Amino acid sequence: MTPLELAGGAPEINMPDTKISVREVFGLDSDLEVPAFSQATELVPDLDPTYVFDHDTTMAILAALLLTAVLWFRDIMEQVNQLISNRLPRD
């Protein structure tokens, strides 16, 4: 049985399915790669080729998003582990 089966399943969550280069996408002098979605939804605005990203602001936002993703993933894994341990047979 998989961990998700032991946990009773999980809701479907759209997760980033690719990585993008900050240098290529935002035009910033950085080797950072960040998670991204390969397909846009109706929530994604049209690209504006004339927009120039501010380096410091964009890097701060990307760093905060990466940290949030790491903390969110850690929290999810803790919850899954707790659900699994609650369903394991007791001696």
TORLODO-791316 format. One record per residue: x, y negated, z negated of N, C-alpha, C, O in turn. Coordinates in steps of 0.02 Angstrom, whole numbers, plus 50000, padded with zeros to 5 digits. Atoms other than C-alpha are relative to their C-alpha. Layout:
<marvos>
XYZXYZXYZXYZ
...
</marvos>
This chain:
<marvos>
500425005950000500005000050000500444993850000500954993549965
499605006249996500654982650043499834995549941499314996449909
500155004650055500774968749913499344996350010498974995249961
500635003549989499324959449996499405004549989498895002349964
500544995250012498244975049992499905000949925499345001149901
500054999350073498654977249807499684993849969499324994249919
500265006450027498214958949779499284998850022498984993850003
500695000949977496524961349864499954995750062499424992850075
500015004149940496994952450024500164992849985500244990849927
499865007150007497324934250054499664996250056499574998950111
500315003949946496484920450151500514998650055501114998250042
499565001649945497194916750322500244992849992499854988249983
499695006650008498394902150310500414998750063500845002750081
499595001849942499094893450462500684997749975500734993049935
499325001650020500964892850440500394997950062500255000250117
499565001749944502294884850549500295006450029500465011149993
499764993949967502884897550677500634998950041500825003250081
499385001449964504444889250746500394994849960500154992349910
499595005450030505834877150700500174995050055500234996850114
499815005249952506264860650783500624996449975500754996049915
499415003950016507844850350789499794992849986499464989650027
500145007050016507684833650701500344995350050500064990150068
499635004149951508974826850822499604999550066499534994150094
500354999949936507974832150976499304996849997499104993150041
500705002250004506214828250916499944992849976499544988950002
500075006750029506474812550812500554995250022500524989350007
499465004349976508064806050894500434997449944500724992049949
499605002150058508964805250726500655003849999500685009650020
499344997050005510794808950695500015004849941500245003049886
500044995050053510504824850593499995006950032499705007950086
500014993149977510814843450616499445004049968499395010049979
500554996750035509274847450511499505003050049499334999950099
500554996949964507994859550580499435000849950499555002749892
500584999750044506244859350508499465004550030499415005150091
500554995849975504744871150520499504995850039499414989950025
500495003549958503444866550650499505005050028499605011150025
500514995949967501894872950736500134999650076500274994350103
499885000049928502094878350917499414997450040499494995250097
500605002449966500314873450961499694994249961499594994749900
500325005850032499534856450924499265001449991498965005450027
500724999650011497784854950855499704993150014500064988450033
500335006549990496504840950869500224994849949500094988949957
499765004650052497314833350713500664996750020500884992049986
499365002749979498934829750807499894994550051499584995650103
500095005549951498994812750893500435001150062500905004950062
499604999849939499634810451069500694997149987500774992749945
499325002750006501504807351086500034992950026499724991250077
499875006849978502044789251100500754999550014501144998749968
499284999949984503714789351193500364993549982500984993449982
499685006450017504034771151143500134999349925500474994749903
499935000550073503954774550955500715001949980500985006850005
499334998650025505634773950865499945001549925499684997549886
500034997950070505774783450701500554996649960501134996449981
499515002950047506634774550556500365005949967500055010349938
499604994450025508064786050502499855001549926499675007149910
500064998650072507944784050312499305002249981499215006849941
500694998250016506044784650304499835007050024499545010949987
500154993449971505904799750419500375005549963500075010849950
499634995050037507274809250329499715001249930499685006949907
500314999350066506454805850161499355004050004499225008449962
500634996349991504774812150225500145007350015499825011749986
499844993149983505554827750301500285003849940500115009649929
499734996850060506514831450141499445001649951499445007049920
500564998850046504934829650038499565005750025499335009849985
500404994649972503974841050156500345006849991500015011749975
499634993850010505334854250148499985002349927499885008249914
500034998350071505384853549958499305002549981499245007449944
500694997950014503484854749949499885007050026499565011049992
500104993349971503504869950064500345005349958500065010749946
499644995250042504814878649957499635001249934499555006949913
500364999350063503874875149796499335003550009499135007549967
500644996849986502214880349874500115007550010499735011649983
499864993049988502974896749935500175003649935499945009149923
499824997050065503714900149763499385001249958499315006449926
500624999450038502024897049682499575005750027499295009649988
500394994649969501144908649805500295006849981499935011449964
499684993650016502414922449774499905001849926499805007649910
500144998650071502194920649585499295002449990499175007049950
500694997950005500314922249606499905007150027499545011149997
500054993349972500474937549717500305005149952500015010449940
499694995550048501674945649593499555001149939499515006749913
500454999450057500454942049451499405004450017499205008749978
500564995949978498994949549549500205007350006499835011849985
499774993049993500014965049589500105003149932499885008749921
499874997150066500584967549410499355001349961499325005949921
500644998950033498784965849350499645006150027499225009049992
500354994449969498224979649469500395006549995500135011850012
499604993950006499634991949435499735004149941499525001449890
500244995750055499145006949328500434998949937501044998149941
499655000650064499595005349145500175007049974499805011849984
499804993550029500535019349057499595001649939499695006949908
</marvos>
